[in-house]
Amino acid sequence: MTELTPNGLEDVFTTSELAAHLKVSRQVIYDLRHNGQGPRGFHVGKELRYTVSEINAWLEQRSDPVSEGAVDAR
């Protein structure tokens, strides 16, 4: 379930905030989007924004599946 802000809107990230959250450069986010592999976003003026639910869905799609009986290789 996505939590909403007090005004009833879902939290959003800017590209800079998303990059900082994922510990990557902004360019990585831009490159992923350019290659059709980044999270869906929307424009507010010239700046891209990403809803938390879209980020979570995108991260879920990118997650490696864990097979039963798999052993952590660390």
C-alpha positions as CSV (number, residue, x, y, z in Angstrom):
1,M,0.0,0.0,0.0
2,T,1.3,3.5,-0.9
3,E,1.2,6.0,1.9
4,L,-0.2,9.4,1.0
5,T,0.9,12.8,2.2
6,P,-1.4,14.8,4.5
7,N,-2.8,16.5,1.4
8,G,-3.8,13.2,-0.1
9,L,-1.0,13.0,-2.7
10,E,1.6,10.3,-3.1
11,D,5.2,11.3,-2.3
12,V,7.3,11.9,-5.4
13,F,11.1,12.0,-6.0
14,T,13.0,14.3,-8.3
15,T,15.7,12.7,-10.5
16,S,18.4,14.0,-8.1
17,E,16.5,12.5,-5.0
18,L,16.0,9.2,-6.7
19,A,19.7,9.0,-7.7
20,A,20.8,9.9,-4.2
21,H,18.4,7.3,-2.7
22,L,19.8,4.6,-5.0
23,K,23.4,5.8,-4.5
24,V,24.0,6.3,-8.3
25,S,24.5,9.4,-10.4
26,R,21.7,11.3,-12.1
27,Q,23.2,10.3,-15.4
28,V,22.6,6.6,-14.5
29,I,18.9,7.4,-14.1
30,Y,18.8,9.3,-17.4
31,D,20.7,6.5,-19.2
32,L,18.3,3.9,-17.9
33,R,15.3,5.9,-19.0
34,H,16.9,6.6,-22.4
35,N,17.3,2.8,-22.9
36,G,13.7,2.1,-21.8
37,Q,14.8,0.5,-18.6
38,G,14.2,3.3,-16.1
39,P,11.2,4.0,-13.9
40,R,8.2,5.8,-15.3
41,G,8.1,9.4,-14.5
42,F,6.2,12.6,-15.3
43,H,7.2,16.1,-16.0
44,V,6.5,19.1,-13.8
45,G,7.9,21.9,-15.9
46,K,11.3,20.7,-17.1
47,E,11.9,18.5,-14.1
48,L,11.0,14.8,-14.0
49,R,9.2,13.4,-11.0
50,Y,8.7,9.8,-9.9
51,T,6.0,8.5,-7.6
52,V,7.0,6.1,-4.8
53,S,4.7,3.4,-6.2
54,E,6.3,3.6,-9.7
55,I,9.8,3.4,-8.1
56,N,8.8,0.4,-6.0
57,A,7.2,-1.3,-9.0
58,W,10.3,-0.6,-11.1
59,L,12.6,-2.0,-8.4
60,E,10.4,-5.1,-8.0
61,Q,10.7,-5.7,-11.8
62,R,14.5,-5.4,-11.6
63,S,14.8,-7.8,-8.6
64,D,16.7,-11.0,-9.1
65,P,14.4,-14.0,-8.5
66,V,15.4,-16.2,-5.6
67,S,15.0,-19.8,-6.3
68,E,14.1,-22.2,-3.5
69,G,17.1,-23.7,-1.8
70,A,19.4,-21.0,-3.1
71,V,22.5,-20.4,-1.0
72,D,23.8,-16.9,-0.4
73,A,27.2,-16.8,-2.2
74,R,28.8,-14.2,0.1
